[in-house]
């Protein structure tokens, strides 16, 4: 399975597939199922790193909320 990495402003975004399931999407709070397409997002702000996992389809919502912070 291919993984690709994108740098977007202060975010490092990796597209991949959820391997195990059991996570909840940080955008819609819905379950992330095994082998679903996801984005793993590292937010490299000032002093610490936030990690997020979101559905691929939730990316636009996530970025909108991120910009409005
Ligand atoms: Zn979602």
PDB file of the backbone (N, CA, C, O) and the ligand in Angstrom, with CONECT records:
HET     ZN  A 101       1
ATOM      1  N   UNK A   1       0.842  -1.201   0.000  1.00  0.00           N
ATOM      2  CA  UNK A   1       0.000   0.000   0.000  1.00  0.00           C
ATOM      3  C   UNK A   1       0.877   1.252   0.000  1.00  0.00           C
ATOM      4  O   UNK A   1       1.840   1.350   0.760  1.00  0.00           O
ATOM      5  N   UNK A   2       0.536   2.179  -0.842  1.00  0.00           N
ATOM      6  CA  UNK A   2       1.325   3.398  -0.971  1.00  0.00           C
ATOM      7  C   UNK A   2       0.938   4.395   0.115  1.00  0.00           C
ATOM      8  O   UNK A   2      -0.227   4.506   0.497  1.00  0.00           O
ATOM      9  N   UNK A   3       1.938   5.111   0.600  1.00  0.00           N
ATOM     10  CA  UNK A   3       1.672   6.244   1.474  1.00  0.00           C
ATOM     11  C   UNK A   3       2.304   7.464   0.833  1.00  0.00           C
ATOM     12  O   UNK A   3       3.419   7.391   0.317  1.00  0.00           O
ATOM     13  N   UNK A   4       1.594   8.589   0.863  1.00  0.00           N
ATOM     14  CA  UNK A   4       2.191   9.796   0.318  1.00  0.00           C
ATOM     15  C   UNK A   4       2.081  10.916   1.332  1.00  0.00           C
ATOM     16  O   UNK A   4       1.126  10.982   2.105  1.00  0.00           O
ATOM     17  N   UNK A   5       3.055  11.784   1.321  1.00  0.00           N
ATOM     18  CA  UNK A   5       3.163  12.820   2.335  1.00  0.00           C
ATOM     19  C   UNK A   5       3.051  14.195   1.682  1.00  0.00           C
ATOM     20  O   UNK A   5       3.660  14.469   0.647  1.00  0.00           O
ATOM     21  N   UNK A   6       2.253  15.051   2.322  1.00  0.00           N
ATOM     22  CA  UNK A   6       2.033  16.408   1.829  1.00  0.00           C
ATOM     23  C   UNK A   6       2.358  17.369   2.958  1.00  0.00           C
ATOM     24  O   UNK A   6       1.978  17.123   4.103  1.00  0.00           O
ATOM     25  N   UNK A   7       3.048  18.450   2.663  1.00  0.00           N
ATOM     26  CA  UNK A   7       3.245  19.506   3.654  1.00  0.00           C
ATOM     27  C   UNK A   7       2.306  20.647   3.297  1.00  0.00           C
ATOM     28  O   UNK A   7       2.334  21.149   2.174  1.00  0.00           O
ATOM     29  N   UNK A   8       1.469  21.058   4.254  1.00  0.00           N
ATOM     30  CA  UNK A   8       0.504  22.116   3.995  1.00  0.00           C
ATOM     31  C   UNK A   8       0.540  23.074   5.177  1.00  0.00           C
ATOM     32  O   UNK A   8       0.108  22.728   6.276  1.00  0.00           O
ATOM     33  N   UNK A   9       1.053  24.271   4.953  1.00  0.00           N
ATOM     34  CA  UNK A   9       1.245  25.235   6.035  1.00  0.00           C
ATOM     35  C   UNK A   9       1.969  24.564   7.204  1.00  0.00           C
ATOM     36  O   UNK A   9       3.090  24.087   7.030  1.00  0.00           O
ATOM     37  N   UNK A  10       1.356  24.516   8.390  1.00  0.00           N
ATOM     38  CA  UNK A  10       2.053  23.894   9.524  1.00  0.00           C
ATOM     39  C   UNK A  10       1.615  22.451   9.733  1.00  0.00           C
ATOM     40  O   UNK A  10       1.775  21.901  10.822  1.00  0.00           O
ATOM     41  N   UNK A  11       1.059  21.836   8.684  1.00  0.00           N
ATOM     42  CA  UNK A  11       0.583  20.466   8.808  1.00  0.00           C
ATOM     43  C   UNK A  11       1.425  19.523   7.955  1.00  0.00           C
ATOM     44  O   UNK A  11       1.776  19.843   6.819  1.00  0.00           O
ATOM     45  N   UNK A  12       1.740  18.379   8.506  1.00  0.00           N
ATOM     46  CA  UNK A  12       2.340  17.303   7.721  1.00  0.00           C
ATOM     47  C   UNK A  12       1.258  16.244   7.563  1.00  0.00           C
ATOM     48  O   UNK A  12       0.805  15.663   8.549  1.00  0.00           O
ATOM     49  N   UNK A  13       0.847  15.996   6.338  1.00  0.00           N
ATOM     50  CA  UNK A  13      -0.323  15.163   6.070  1.00  0.00           C
ATOM     51  C   UNK A  13       0.126  13.906   5.344  1.00  0.00           C
ATOM     52  O   UNK A  13       0.740  13.979   4.279  1.00  0.00           O
ATOM     53  N   UNK A  14      -0.176  12.774   5.914  1.00  0.00           N
ATOM     54  CA  UNK A  14       0.173  11.498   5.292  1.00  0.00           C
ATOM     55  C   UNK A  14      -1.096  10.758   4.926  1.00  0.00           C
ATOM     56  O   UNK A  14      -1.949  10.506   5.777  1.00  0.00           O
ATOM     57  N   UNK A  15      -1.218  10.413   3.655  1.00  0.00           N
ATOM     58  CA  UNK A  15      -2.363   9.619   3.238  1.00  0.00           C
ATOM     59  C   UNK A  15      -2.022   8.155   3.376  1.00  0.00           C
ATOM     60  O   UNK A  15      -0.975   7.708   2.908  1.00  0.00           O
ATOM     61  N   UNK A  16      -2.907   7.402   4.020  1.00  0.00           N
ATOM     62  CA  UNK A  16      -2.643   5.969   4.137  1.00  0.00           C
ATOM     63  C   UNK A  16      -3.953   5.232   4.354  1.00  0.00           C
ATOM     64  O   UNK A  16      -5.034   5.778   4.132  1.00  0.00           O
ATOM     65  N   UNK A  17      -3.842   4.007   4.782  1.00  0.00           N
ATOM     66  CA  UNK A  17      -5.022   3.197   5.059  1.00  0.00           C
ATOM     67  C   UNK A  17      -4.981   2.779   6.514  1.00  0.00           C
ATOM     68  O   UNK A  17      -3.933   2.385   7.025  1.00  0.00           O
ATOM     69  N   UNK A  18      -6.108   2.864   7.173  1.00  0.00           N
ATOM     70  CA  UNK A  18      -6.157   2.416   8.562  1.00  0.00           C
ATOM     71  C   UNK A  18      -5.919   0.909   8.607  1.00  0.00           C
ATOM     72  O   UNK A  18      -6.571   0.148   7.891  1.00  0.00           O
ATOM     73  N   UNK A  19      -5.000   0.494   9.437  1.00  0.00           N
ATOM     74  CA  UNK A  19      -4.638  -0.922   9.454  1.00  0.00           C
ATOM     75  C   UNK A  19      -5.457  -1.718  10.454  1.00  0.00           C
ATOM     76  O   UNK A  19      -5.761  -2.889  10.229  1.00  0.00           O
ATOM     77  N   UNK A  20      -5.809  -1.080  11.550  1.00  0.00           N
ATOM     78  CA  UNK A  20      -6.412  -1.861  12.629  1.00  0.00           C
ATOM     79  C   UNK A  20      -7.845  -1.480  12.951  1.00  0.00           C
ATOM     80  O   UNK A  20      -8.563  -2.275  13.559  1.00  0.00           O
ATOM     81  N   UNK A  21      -8.285  -0.287  12.562  1.00  0.00           N
ATOM     82  CA  UNK A  21      -9.593   0.176  12.994  1.00  0.00           C
ATOM     83  C   UNK A  21      -9.567   0.576  14.450  1.00  0.00           C
ATOM     84  O   UNK A  21      -8.520   0.517  15.095  1.00  0.00           O
ATOM     85  N   UNK A  22     -10.714   0.985  14.978  1.00  0.00           N
ATOM     86  CA  UNK A  22     -10.776   1.342  16.390  1.00  0.00           C
ATOM     87  C   UNK A  22     -10.489   2.797  16.679  1.00  0.00           C
ATOM     88  O   UNK A  22     -10.563   3.213  17.836  1.00  0.00           O
ATOM     89  N   UNK A  23     -10.162   3.592  15.662  1.00  0.00           N
ATOM     90  CA  UNK A  23      -9.978   5.021  15.869  1.00  0.00           C
ATOM     91  C   UNK A  23     -11.264   5.770  15.551  1.00  0.00           C
ATOM     92  O   UNK A  23     -12.161   5.258  14.881  1.00  0.00           O
ATOM     93  N   UNK A  24     -11.325   6.996  16.053  1.00  0.00           N
ATOM     94  CA  UNK A  24     -12.446   7.881  15.752  1.00  0.00           C
ATOM     95  C   UNK A  24     -11.903   9.069  14.965  1.00  0.00           C
ATOM     96  O   UNK A  24     -10.839   9.604  15.273  1.00  0.00           O
ATOM     97  N   UNK A  25     -12.643   9.461  13.961  1.00  0.00           N
ATOM     98  CA  UNK A  25     -12.245  10.587  13.113  1.00  0.00           C
ATOM     99  C   UNK A  25     -12.245  11.884  13.923  1.00  0.00           C
ATOM    100  O   UNK A  25     -13.209  12.171  14.633  1.00  0.00           O
ATOM    101  N   UNK A  26     -11.178  12.661  13.820  1.00  0.00           N
ATOM    102  CA  UNK A  26     -11.099  13.921  14.568  1.00  0.00           C
ATOM    103  C   UNK A  26     -11.912  15.031  13.919  1.00  0.00           C
ATOM    104  O   UNK A  26     -12.036  16.108  14.502  1.00  0.00           O
ATOM    105  N   UNK A  27     -12.464  14.811  12.748  1.00  0.00           N
ATOM    106  CA  UNK A  27     -13.326  15.815  12.127  1.00  0.00           C
ATOM    107  C   UNK A  27     -14.803  15.512  12.391  1.00  0.00           C
ATOM    108  O   UNK A  27     -15.514  16.378  12.899  1.00  0.00           O
ATOM    109  N   UNK A  28     -15.280  14.323  12.067  1.00  0.00           N
ATOM    110  CA  UNK A  28     -16.713  14.009  12.184  1.00  0.00           C
ATOM    111  C   UNK A  28     -17.034  13.135  13.396  1.00  0.00           C
ATOM    112  O   UNK A  28     -18.206  12.892  13.685  1.00  0.00           O
ATOM    113  N   UNK A  29     -16.015  12.662  14.103  1.00  0.00           N
ATOM    114  CA  UNK A  29     -16.172  11.806  15.287  1.00  0.00           C
ATOM    115  C   UNK A  29     -16.764  10.428  14.961  1.00  0.00           C
ATOM    116  O   UNK A  29     -17.147   9.681  15.861  1.00  0.00           O
ATOM    117  N   UNK A  30     -16.833  10.108  13.687  1.00  0.00           N
ATOM    118  CA  UNK A  30     -17.314   8.788  13.281  1.00  0.00           C
ATOM    119  C   UNK A  30     -16.195   7.754  13.364  1.00  0.00           C
ATOM    120  O   UNK A  30     -15.014   8.101  13.386  1.00  0.00           O
ATOM    121  N   UNK A  31     -16.575   6.506  13.408  1.00  0.00           N
ATOM    122  CA  UNK A  31     -15.579   5.426  13.457  1.00  0.00           C
ATOM    123  C   UNK A  31     -14.765   5.370  12.176  1.00  0.00           C
ATOM    124  O   UNK A  31     -15.270   5.629  11.084  1.00  0.00           O
ATOM    125  N   UNK A  32     -13.513   5.032  12.331  1.00  0.00           N
ATOM    126  CA  UNK A  32     -12.657   4.767  11.176  1.00  0.00           C
ATOM    127  C   UNK A  32     -12.478   3.264  11.090  1.00  0.00           C
ATOM    128  O   UNK A  32     -11.989   2.628  12.023  1.00  0.00           O
ATOM    129  N   UNK A  33     -12.874   2.713   9.973  1.00  0.00           N
ATOM    130  CA  UNK A  33     -12.897   1.266   9.821  1.00  0.00           C
ATOM    131  C   UNK A  33     -11.585   0.759   9.263  1.00  0.00           C
ATOM    132  O   UNK A  33     -10.820   1.505   8.653  1.00  0.00           O
ATOM    133  N   UNK A  34     -11.341  -0.503   9.479  1.00  0.00           N
ATOM    134  CA  UNK A  34     -10.135  -1.152   8.961  1.00  0.00           C
ATOM    135  C   UNK A  34     -10.052  -0.983   7.445  1.00  0.00           C
ATOM    136  O   UNK A  34     -11.030  -1.197   6.729  1.00  0.00           O
ATOM    137  N   UNK A  35      -8.885  -0.600   6.975  1.00  0.00           N
ATOM    138  CA  UNK A  35      -8.555  -0.439   5.563  1.00  0.00           C
ATOM    139  C   UNK A  35      -9.281   0.724   4.889  1.00  0.00           C
ATOM    140  O   UNK A  35      -9.292   0.821   3.662  1.00  0.00           O
ATOM    141  N   UNK A  36      -9.886   1.604   5.687  1.00  0.00           N
ATOM    142  CA  UNK A  36     -10.476   2.811   5.132  1.00  0.00           C
ATOM    143  C   UNK A  36      -9.354   3.802   4.800  1.00  0.00           C
ATOM    144  O   UNK A  36      -8.331   3.836   5.483  1.00  0.00           O
ATOM    145  N   UNK A  37      -9.549   4.602   3.754  1.00  0.00           N
ATOM    146  CA  UNK A  37      -8.555   5.620   3.415  1.00  0.00           C
ATOM    147  C   UNK A  37      -8.601   6.739   4.440  1.00  0.00           C
ATOM    148  O   UNK A  37      -9.669   7.265   4.755  1.00  0.00           O
ATOM    149  N   UNK A  38      -7.461   7.090   4.946  1.00  0.00           N
ATOM    150  CA  UNK A  38      -7.396   8.122   5.993  1.00  0.00           C
ATOM    151  C   UNK A  38      -6.254   9.100   5.715  1.00  0.00           C
ATOM    152  O   UNK A  38      -5.361   8.834   4.911  1.00  0.00           O
ATOM    153  N   UNK A  39      -6.312  10.220   6.397  1.00  0.00           N
ATOM    154  CA  UNK A  39      -5.168  11.115   6.486  1.00  0.00           C
ATOM    155  C   UNK A  39      -4.688  11.144   7.925  1.00  0.00           C
ATOM    156  O   UNK A  39      -5.478  11.342   8.848  1.00  0.00           O
ATOM    157  N   UNK A  40      -3.420  10.951   8.109  1.00  0.00           N
ATOM    158  CA  UNK A  40      -2.802  11.206   9.412  1.00  0.00           C
ATOM    159  C   UNK A  40      -2.179  12.589   9.341  1.00  0.00           C
ATOM    160  O   UNK A  40      -1.432  12.888   8.409  1.00  0.00           O
ATOM    161  N   UNK A  41      -2.475  13.418  10.300  1.00  0.00           N
ATOM    162  CA  UNK A  41      -2.048  14.806  10.255  1.00  0.00           C
ATOM    163  C   UNK A  41      -1.237  15.137  11.497  1.00  0.00           C
ATOM    164  O   UNK A  41      -1.689  14.931  12.623  1.00  0.00           O
ATOM    165  N   UNK A  42      -0.044  15.648  11.280  1.00  0.00           N
ATOM    166  CA  UNK A  42       0.762  16.166  12.384  1.00  0.00           C
ATOM    167  C   UNK A  42       0.771  17.671  12.281  1.00  0.00           C
ATOM    168  O   UNK A  42       1.151  18.234  11.254  1.00  0.00           O
ATOM    169  N   UNK A  43       0.356  18.312  13.336  1.00  0.00           N
ATOM    170  CA  UNK A  43       0.350  19.767  13.400  1.00  0.00           C
ATOM    171  C   UNK A  43       1.580  20.190  14.190  1.00  0.00           C
ATOM    172  O   UNK A  43       1.676  19.942  15.392  1.00  0.00           O
ATOM    173  N   UNK A  44       2.501  20.818  13.515  1.00  0.00           N
ATOM    174  CA  UNK A  44       3.791  21.143  14.127  1.00  0.00           C
ATOM    175  C   UNK A  44       3.797  22.597  14.566  1.00  0.00           C
ATOM    176  O   UNK A  44       4.544  23.417  14.031  1.00  0.00           O
ATOM    177  N   UNK A  45       2.964  22.906  15.539  1.00  0.00           N
ATOM    178  CA  UNK A  45       2.905  24.284  16.011  1.00  0.00           C
ATOM    179  C   UNK A  45       3.916  24.483  17.133  1.00  0.00           C
ATOM    180  O   UNK A  45       4.628  23.563  17.536  1.00  0.00           O
ATOM    181  N   UNK A  46       3.949  25.694  17.608  1.00  0.00           N
ATOM    182  CA  UNK A  46       4.981  26.221  18.515  1.00  0.00           C
ATOM    183  C   UNK A  46       5.787  25.215  19.349  1.00  0.00           C
ATOM    184  O   UNK A  46       6.961  24.972  19.070  1.00  0.00           O
ATOM    185  N   UNK A  47       5.151  24.636  20.368  1.00  0.00           N
ATOM    186  CA  UNK A  47       5.955  23.902  21.348  1.00  0.00           C
ATOM    187  C   UNK A  47       5.699  22.407  21.342  1.00  0.00           C
ATOM    188  O   UNK A  47       6.458  21.647  21.943  1.00  0.00           O
ATOM    189  N   UNK A  48       4.653  21.979  20.678  1.00  0.00           N
ATOM    190  CA  UNK A  48       4.316  20.565  20.750  1.00  0.00           C
ATOM    191  C   UNK A  48       3.660  20.133  19.440  1.00  0.00           C
ATOM    192  O   UNK A  48       3.344  20.964  18.588  1.00  0.00           O
ATOM    193  N   UNK A  49       3.464  18.859  19.293  1.00  0.00           N
ATOM    194  CA  UNK A  49       2.885  18.312  18.068  1.00  0.00           C
ATOM    195  C   UNK A  49       1.529  17.698  18.392  1.00  0.00           C
ATOM    196  O   UNK A  49       1.406  16.886  19.308  1.00  0.00           O
ATOM    197  N   UNK A  50       0.516  18.093  17.632  1.00  0.00           N
ATOM    198  CA  UNK A  50      -0.786  17.444  17.708  1.00  0.00           C
ATOM    199  C   UNK A  50      -0.873  16.398  16.614  1.00  0.00           C
ATOM    200  O   UNK A  50      -0.401  16.623  15.499  1.00  0.00           O
ATOM    201  N   UNK A  51      -1.465  15.272  16.918  1.00  0.00           N
ATOM    202  CA  UNK A  51      -1.710  14.256  15.898  1.00  0.00           C
ATOM    203  C   UNK A  51      -3.201  14.064  15.707  1.00  0.00           C
ATOM    204  O   UNK A  51      -3.960  13.990  16.674  1.00  0.00           O
ATOM    205  N   UNK A  52      -3.609  13.986  14.466  1.00  0.00           N
ATOM    206  CA  UNK A  52      -5.011  13.766  14.144  1.00  0.00           C
ATOM    207  C   UNK A  52      -5.106  12.611  13.160  1.00  0.00           C
ATOM    208  O   UNK A  52      -4.190  12.370  12.373  1.00  0.00           O
ATOM    209  N   UNK A  53      -6.219  11.906  13.215  1.00  0.00           N
ATOM    210  CA  UNK A  53      -6.538  10.930  12.176  1.00  0.00           C
ATOM    211  C   UNK A  53      -7.928  11.264  11.675  1.00  0.00           C
ATOM    212  O   UNK A  53      -8.864  11.367  12.468  1.00  0.00           O
ATOM    213  N   UNK A  54      -8.076  11.434  10.377  1.00  0.00           N
ATOM    214  CA  UNK A  54      -9.390  11.770   9.821  1.00  0.00           C
ATOM    215  C   UNK A  54      -9.665  10.937   8.570  1.00  0.00           C
ATOM    216  O   UNK A  54      -8.750  10.463   7.897  1.00  0.00           O
ATOM    217  N   UNK A  55     -10.957  10.776   8.284  1.00  0.00           N
ATOM    218  CA  UNK A  55     -11.349  10.158   7.020  1.00  0.00           C
ATOM    219  C   UNK A  55     -10.815  10.994   5.859  1.00  0.00           C
ATOM    220  O   UNK A  55     -10.650  12.207   5.990  1.00  0.00           O
ATOM    221  N   UNK A  56     -10.559  10.379   4.780  1.00  0.00           N
ATOM    222  CA  UNK A  56     -10.142  11.138   3.603  1.00  0.00           C
ATOM    223  C   UNK A  56     -11.230  12.137   3.205  1.00  0.00           C
ATOM    224  O   UNK A  56     -10.938  13.263   2.801  1.00  0.00           O
ATOM    225  N   UNK A  57     -12.486  11.705   3.326  1.00  0.00           N
ATOM    226  CA  UNK A  57     -13.603  12.559   2.915  1.00  0.00           C
ATOM    227  C   UNK A  57     -13.833  13.722   3.878  1.00  0.00           C
ATOM    228  O   UNK A  57     -14.598  14.633   3.562  1.00  0.00           O
ATOM    229  N   UNK A  58     -13.202  13.711   5.020  1.00  0.00           N
ATOM    230  CA  UNK A  58     -13.378  14.779   6.020  1.00  0.00           C
ATOM    231  C   UNK A  58     -12.283  15.833   5.928  1.00  0.00           C
ATOM    232  O   UNK A  58     -12.246  16.757   6.739  1.00  0.00           O
ATOM    233  N   UNK A  59     -11.401  15.707   4.961  1.00  0.00           N
ATOM    234  CA  UNK A  59     -10.247  16.600   4.861  1.00  0.00           C
ATOM    235  C   UNK A  59     -10.655  18.066   4.720  1.00  0.00           C
ATOM    236  O   UNK A  59     -10.086  18.930   5.388  1.00  0.00           O
ATOM    237  N   UNK A  60     -11.621  18.354   3.871  1.00  0.00           N
ATOM    238  CA  UNK A  60     -12.017  19.752   3.653  1.00  0.00           C
ATOM    239  C   UNK A  60     -12.556  20.373   4.930  1.00  0.00           C
ATOM    240  O   UNK A  60     -12.210  21.503   5.274  1.00  0.00           O
ATOM    241  N   UNK A  61     -13.408  19.628   5.635  1.00  0.00           N
ATOM    242  CA  UNK A  61     -13.944  20.116   6.906  1.00  0.00           C
ATOM    243  C   UNK A  61     -12.812  20.389   7.896  1.00  0.00           C
ATOM    244  O   UNK A  61     -12.783  21.419   8.570  1.00  0.00           O
ATOM    245  N   UNK A  62     -11.898  19.447   7.962  1.00  0.00           N
ATOM    246  CA  UNK A  62     -10.799  19.600   8.912  1.00  0.00           C
ATOM    247  C   UNK A  62      -9.980  20.854   8.606  1.00  0.00           C
ATOM    248  O   UNK A  62      -9.638  21.613   9.513  1.00  0.00           O
ATOM    249  N   UNK A  63      -9.670  21.067   7.333  1.00  0.00           N
ATOM    250  CA  UNK A  63      -8.843  22.221   6.970  1.00  0.00           C
ATOM    251  C   UNK A  63      -9.572  23.533   7.226  1.00  0.00           C
ATOM    252  O   UNK A  63      -8.961  24.518   7.640  1.00  0.00           O
ATOM    253  N   UNK A  64     -10.893  23.544   6.977  1.00  0.00           N
ATOM    254  CA  UNK A  64     -11.675  24.748   7.253  1.00  0.00           C
ATOM    255  C   UNK A  64     -11.621  25.089   8.736  1.00  0.00           C
ATOM    256  O   UNK A  64     -11.378  26.235   9.113  1.00  0.00           O
ATOM    257  N   UNK A  65     -11.853  24.076   9.578  1.00  0.00           N
ATOM    258  CA  UNK A  65     -11.815  24.317  11.019  1.00  0.00           C
ATOM    259  C   UNK A  65     -10.416  24.736  11.458  1.00  0.00           C
ATOM    260  O   UNK A  65     -10.255  25.614  12.306  1.00  0.00           O
ATOM    261  N   UNK A  66      -9.418  24.104  10.875  1.00  0.00           N
ATOM    262  CA  UNK A  66      -8.044  24.418  11.236  1.00  0.00           C
ATOM    263  C   UNK A  66      -7.709  25.873  10.927  1.00  0.00           C
ATOM    264  O   UNK A  66      -7.032  26.541  11.708  1.00  0.00           O
ATOM    265  N   UNK A  67      -8.185  26.357   9.789  1.00  0.00           N
ATOM    266  CA  UNK A  67      -7.906  27.747   9.388  1.00  0.00           C
ATOM    267  C   UNK A  67      -8.611  28.747  10.281  1.00  0.00           C
ATOM    268  O   UNK A  67      -8.120  29.857  10.484  1.00  0.00           O
ATOM    269  N   UNK A  68      -9.766  28.359  10.820  1.00  0.00           N
ATOM    270  CA  UNK A  68     -10.550  29.276  11.636  1.00  0.00           C
ATOM    271  C   UNK A  68     -10.106  29.327  13.081  1.00  0.00           C
ATOM    272  O   UNK A  68     -10.680  30.066  13.881  1.00  0.00           O
ATOM    273  N   UNK A  69      -9.090  28.552  13.427  1.00  0.00           N
ATOM    274  CA  UNK A  69      -8.658  28.545  14.820  1.00  0.00           C
ATOM    275  C   UNK A  69      -8.002  29.874  15.189  1.00  0.00           C
ATOM    276  O   UNK A  69      -7.573  30.055  16.328  1.00  0.00           O
TER     277      UNK A  69
HETATM  278 ZN    ZN A 101     -14.710  11.717   9.452  1.00  0.00          ZN
END
